[in-house]
Amino acid sequence: MLKLANAFLAAIVATALTVPAFAQQPAPQNVRVRGTVEALNGDTLTVVSRDGQKLDIKMQPNWTVQSVIAVKPEEVQAGDFVGASATKRADGKMVAEAIHYLDFIPAANRDAAHGDIPWDLTPQSLMINADSGTVVKASDGTMTLKMTHSKATYDLIITPQTPIVKYREGSKALLVKGAWVFIGTQKQPDGTYTATLVRAETNGVKPPL
């Protein structure tokens, strides 16, 4: 009888230990996908990523497309709310890899969007979201853009080769074979990918994210 009781107790303890592990499901991973459209079939977008993988991305209900519009360097003004993917040069100066206007974010939500996070456009790059300050043009064609948020200030060098873009409401008609896209996906525990927004190449202008 004592052995049966001990066995029963052991089973209860084992169950108590295993239930939390069973209940705790792996969280989806945020994965940024860059590449070209292979096909769009219904709500499944097949993309060949920049590292050569073919990914089937399940687009969620009411998913949207943003088009990409080029902005001229002289149009950049103090007070613009922008994001900049940037990397540090050997001399310690920050160089913008791309400037992205964030004017599609409602004003009430912009404080929460300020800041910087590690980015993966190139190794060691950052994504900096901030209000632009002074814009200083140099004789060599570069500009220096001061960007400030609550935790840091950056003096970003913008070269003539730095793409500067805005995003606008687009159409699924942009998702033709070979079009370059950027998609912030969620990789589910079962290995599938889901997303709600695609930024798509427009008239030859690629999303430089």
N, C-alpha and C positions, 0 to 999 in steps of 0.2 A: 504493500500500500504506500509506504514511504517512497519507494522507487517511482511509483506511478505519479505521485504528487510532485516529486522532483522533476520528472520528465515533463509533466504538465507546466510547471513553473518555467522550466528551460524553454519550452515552446513559446510561452507568453513573452519571455525576455527576448527571444530571437525575433518574434514578430514585431515587438516594439522597436527593435533595432533596425529591422528591414523596411518597415512601412515608410518612415521618413525618406529613406533613399529611393523607394519606389515612387513616392509622391513628388519628389523634387525633380522636375523635368529640366533638361538643359535649356538655357535661354537661347533665342535666335541670335546670330552674329550679324552685326552691321558690316556689309561688304560693298565697297565701291567698285562698280563695274564700268570699265572704259573699253570701247571697242566698236566694231561695225555690225550693223544689222545684217543678219542672215535671212530672216523671214519673220513675218507677223501672221500668226494663225489664230484668229479669234482674239483671245486675251492672253495668248502665249507669245512672248517676244523672244526669238532666238538670236543671240548675240555671240559673235566671235570676239573674245576679250583680247586685250593687247598682248597677253602672254600666250595666245593661241588656243585657249579653251573654248569649246562650244557650250554655251549655257542657255538653258530654257528657263526663262523668267516668267513666272505666273503673275500677271498684272491684276491687282485687286479691283473690286468694284469701284466705278467712277474714277478710274485712273486718268491721268492727264499728261499732256505733252507740252513742253515749253520750247519755243523757238529761240534762236540765238541771233542777236543783232550786234554788229561791230560798232564801237564807239571810237571817235577820233581822240587822240591824246589831248588836243586843245579843248575838248569838251569837259574834261575833268575839272571840277570846281570844288573849292573849299565848302564843306558842309554836306557833301554827298555821302550817303551811307553805302559803303562798299565792303566787299571781301577781297582779300589779296592772298593768293598762294605765293609764298616767298621762301627763299632759301638764303643762307648766309654765305657770302664769299670768303675767300681765304683772308682778305683784309678786314673781315669782321662786319662789313656793310651788308645790309639786307637788300636783296634784289627781287623785285616782283616777277614771278613767272607768269602771272595773269592777274588782271583786275576784273572783278565781277560786281556789277551794280546789284544791290540788294533792295531796290526800291519796290519790289513786289511784296516785301514783308511789311505788314501793317505797322504804323508808327507805334501803336500800343505794345507791340511785341519786340521792339528793337532793342530795348535794354537787355532783355534776356538773350538776345542773339550776339551781343557784344562779347569780345574775348578772342582768344586764340587757342587752337588745338593742333596737335600733330597731324600732318597731312601726308598723303602718299602719292602725290603727283610725281615727285622725284624723291630720292632718299634725303632725309633730314629736313624736308620742307614743312612749313607751318601754313595753316589757314588763319588769317587775321581778319576779324570782322570789327569794323570801327568806323567812326566818322572821320572823313578826310579833313585835314587842316590846310595849311599853306601848301601851295604848289609852286615849286621853284624850277625854272627851266634853265638848262645849261647850254653852252655853245656847241657841245658835242652831240646835241640832239636828245640827251637824256633829260629826265625830270626827276625831282625828288619830291615825294608826297609824304607829308607828315600824317600819320594815323594814330589816333589816341582812343584808348578805352580805359576803363576804370583801373586796370592793373598795369598798363604799360603804354609806352609811346614808341613808335617806330618811325624812322626816316627811311622810306622805301625808295630805291632807285628804280625808275621805270625807263626801260630802253626803247628804242624805236621798234624792236622786235616783240615787245611785250603785248600780248593780245589784251584788249579791253572790250568787255562785252556787257550787254544787257539781256535779260531774259523776258520773254513775253508769251502770252498764251499762244500755243501752237496747235497743230493738227496732226492726227495720226497719219495723214498723207505724207508727212516728213519721214516716216519710218520705212524708207525704201531700202532695198538691198544695197549694202555698201556705205550707207550713211553712218557717220560717226555719232556715237551716243555716250552720254554719261548717265548712270543710274545708281542711286543709292538703294541697294537691295538689303533684304534680310535673308540670311541663309538659315533655313529652318533645321531643327535637329535631324530630320530625315534626309538632309542634303539638298532639298529643293530650295529655289530662290523665289522670293516674292518682292513686289515693289508697287508703288503708287504713282511715281512721277518719272518721266523720261525727259532729259534735255537732249535735243536732237540737232544735228547739223542743219543749217539753214542757208541756202544760196552760197554754199562753200564755206560758211563761217562755222567752225566747230566749237562745241562747248569745251573750253580749255581748262576744265576742272581736273 
